[in-house]
Amino acid sequence: MPTLNTRSPGEPYLVERNPGYFEYQLPVSLKAVISWKGRLPLLRNERDEWELPGGKLDLGEQPAECLAREIREELGWDATVGEPFHSWVYRVFPDRHVFVVTFLATYDGDAVPACSHEHKELILFTPGEATAQNMPEEYRTAIRLAVEQGHFRDV
């Protein structure tokens, strides 16, 4: 297996593809802004940040299928995954970046979501309450864009 050359030890996400040409090597994370009865489920992670449900894209997996699987695993819901509508590069730590693609999703069932072992806590927020929580700024942007697109009709 070939060795990957990075630009510097502090930038392991920048990989040399051609002599002197570096590009991002990023994991892809798929997230969902889910509308359920005018509420939005958020999960608290190990960094004590609130985040949208979702997770990493597995090799060979289609994005919408991945996100539906992650929602089942994290909330216990069979949600309907819509279209992607917002993306960004999240700097988790100085040496760790993730490409995040946010999708619209809905859940029409009556089951209250269940918090999986992957997170510390799950709370259903209104979009306004959600954007006041400790979370990466681009999650706030995604929630605001979903509201502007009429995704939360019960708000």
C-alpha positions as CSV (number, residue, x, y, z in Angstrom):
1,M,0.0,0.0,0.0
2,P,1.5,3.4,-1.0
3,T,2.4,5.9,1.7
4,L,0.4,9.1,1.7
5,N,2.5,12.3,1.9
6,T,0.8,15.1,3.8
7,R,1.7,18.7,3.6
8,S,2.8,18.8,7.3
9,P,2.3,16.7,10.5
10,G,-0.3,19.3,11.6
11,E,-2.3,19.0,8.4
12,P,-2.8,15.2,7.9
13,Y,-6.0,16.0,5.9
14,L,-4.0,17.6,3.1
15,V,-2.6,14.8,0.9
16,E,-0.1,15.2,-1.9
17,R,-1.7,13.9,-5.2
18,N,1.0,15.2,-7.6
19,P,4.3,16.8,-6.7
20,G,3.6,20.0,-4.9
21,Y,-0.2,19.6,-5.3
22,F,-2.2,18.9,-2.1
23,E,-5.9,18.2,-1.7
24,Y,-8.3,17.5,1.1
25,Q,-8.7,13.9,2.3
26,L,-12.0,14.2,4.1
27,P,-14.5,11.8,5.6
28,V,-18.0,12.5,4.5
29,S,-20.7,13.0,7.1
30,L,-24.4,13.1,6.2
31,K,-26.8,15.0,8.5
32,A,-30.5,15.5,8.6
33,V,-32.7,18.4,9.5
34,I,-35.7,16.3,10.5
35,S,-39.2,17.9,10.9
36,W,-41.5,16.0,13.3
37,K,-44.6,17.8,14.6
38,G,-42.8,21.1,14.4
39,R,-39.8,19.8,16.3
40,L,-36.2,19.0,15.4
41,P,-34.3,16.2,17.2
42,L,-30.8,17.2,18.2
43,L,-28.2,14.9,19.8
44,R,-25.5,15.8,22.3
45,N,-22.1,14.4,21.3
46,E,-18.9,13.7,23.3
47,R,-17.7,17.3,22.8
48,D,-21.0,18.5,24.5
49,E,-22.1,20.0,21.3
50,W,-25.6,19.5,19.9
51,E,-25.7,18.0,16.4
52,L,-28.1,16.8,13.8
53,P,-28.7,13.1,13.4
54,G,-26.6,11.3,10.9
55,G,-23.1,9.9,10.4
56,K,-20.3,8.8,8.1
57,L,-20.8,7.5,4.6
58,D,-19.6,3.9,4.3
59,L,-17.7,2.7,1.3
60,G,-20.1,1.8,-1.5
61,E,-23.2,3.2,0.3
62,Q,-25.6,5.7,-1.3
63,P,-25.9,9.0,0.6
64,A,-29.7,8.8,1.2
65,E,-29.5,5.1,2.2
66,C,-26.7,5.9,4.6
67,L,-28.6,8.8,6.2
68,A,-31.8,6.7,6.5
69,R,-29.7,4.0,8.3
70,E,-28.1,6.5,10.6
71,I,-31.5,7.9,11.6
72,R,-32.8,4.4,12.4
73,E,-29.7,3.7,14.5
74,E,-29.7,7.0,16.3
75,L,-33.4,7.7,16.7
76,G,-35.2,4.5,16.0
77,W,-37.2,6.2,13.2
78,D,-37.8,5.2,9.6
79,A,-37.6,8.7,8.2
80,T,-38.1,9.9,4.7
81,V,-34.8,11.4,3.4
82,G,-35.2,14.3,0.9
83,E,-32.7,16.2,-1.0
84,P,-29.3,17.6,0.1
85,F,-29.5,21.4,0.6
86,H,-26.4,22.6,2.5
87,S,-22.8,21.5,2.7
88,W,-19.6,22.7,4.4
89,V,-16.2,21.6,5.7
90,Y,-16.3,21.3,9.5
91,R,-13.0,21.8,11.4
92,V,-13.6,19.4,14.3
93,F,-10.1,19.9,15.6
94,P,-7.1,21.7,14.1
95,D,-6.0,18.4,12.5
96,R,-9.4,16.9,11.8
97,H,-11.8,18.1,9.1
98,V,-15.1,16.5,7.9
99,F,-17.1,17.3,4.8
100,V,-20.7,17.6,6.0
101,V,-23.7,17.3,3.6
102,T,-27.1,18.2,5.2
103,F,-30.4,16.8,3.9
104,L,-34.0,17.6,4.6
105,A,-35.9,14.7,6.2
106,T,-39.3,14.0,7.7
107,Y,-40.8,11.5,10.1
108,D,-44.6,11.1,10.0
109,G,-44.9,8.4,12.7
110,D,-45.9,8.7,16.3
111,A,-43.0,7.1,18.0
112,V,-41.0,9.3,20.2
113,P,-37.3,9.2,19.2
114,A,-35.0,7.0,21.3
115,C,-31.4,8.1,22.0
116,S,-28.8,5.6,20.9
117,H,-25.6,4.7,22.8
118,E,-23.7,7.0,20.4
119,H,-24.8,10.2,22.1
120,K,-25.2,11.6,25.6
121,E,-28.7,13.0,25.2
122,L,-31.5,13.6,22.7
123,I,-33.9,16.6,22.9
124,L,-36.7,17.7,20.6
125,F,-36.4,21.4,20.0
126,T,-38.3,24.0,18.0
127,P,-36.1,25.4,15.3
128,G,-35.7,28.6,17.2
129,E,-34.7,26.8,20.4
130,A,-32.3,24.6,18.4
131,T,-30.3,27.5,17.0
132,A,-29.8,28.9,20.5
133,Q,-27.9,25.7,21.6
134,N,-24.1,25.0,21.6
135,M,-23.5,23.7,18.1
136,P,-21.3,24.4,15.1
137,E,-22.5,27.6,13.3
138,E,-23.2,25.8,10.0
139,Y,-25.8,23.6,11.8
140,R,-27.6,26.8,12.7
141,T,-27.4,27.9,9.1
142,A,-28.8,24.5,7.9
143,I,-31.7,24.8,10.4
144,R,-32.4,28.4,9.3
145,L,-32.4,27.4,5.6
146,A,-34.8,24.5,6.3
147,V,-37.2,26.9,8.0
148,E,-36.9,29.4,5.2
149,Q,-37.7,26.6,2.7
150,G,-40.9,25.8,4.7
151,H,-39.6,22.5,6.1
152,F,-41.2,23.2,9.5
153,R,-44.9,23.9,8.7
154,D,-46.0,23.4,12.3
155,V,-43.8,26.2,13.6
